[in-house]
């Protein structure tokens, strides 16, 4: 593997997707909170930070950006519920796909260790 780890880039991808899911869930939970500013994590930027050796916290902080709403609300809240729900669903599918790949890799290693 390119980086000499068992799981390659997928372990970092899973971490970024997990962090992004938390940010998106926070946006959805605060959809009616006056003045709340929606955030999102730029997946490519966060993954590049992790791959370059940055810590999880510093990589995520640098990749976290505020969203610019298409239609801002009068109370200063920038959460657009339909956009957040769509982004959350897409991220959940991508998270599950990465997790399935990792599960397959673990099964492959387990079979190799058993000599199957």
Secondary structure by P-SEA (a helix, b strand, c coil): ccccccccaaaaaaaaaaaaaaaaaaaaaaccccbbbbbbbaaaaaaaaaaacccaaaaaaaabbbbbccccccccccccaaaaaaaaaaaaaaaaaaaaaaaaaaaaaaaaaacc
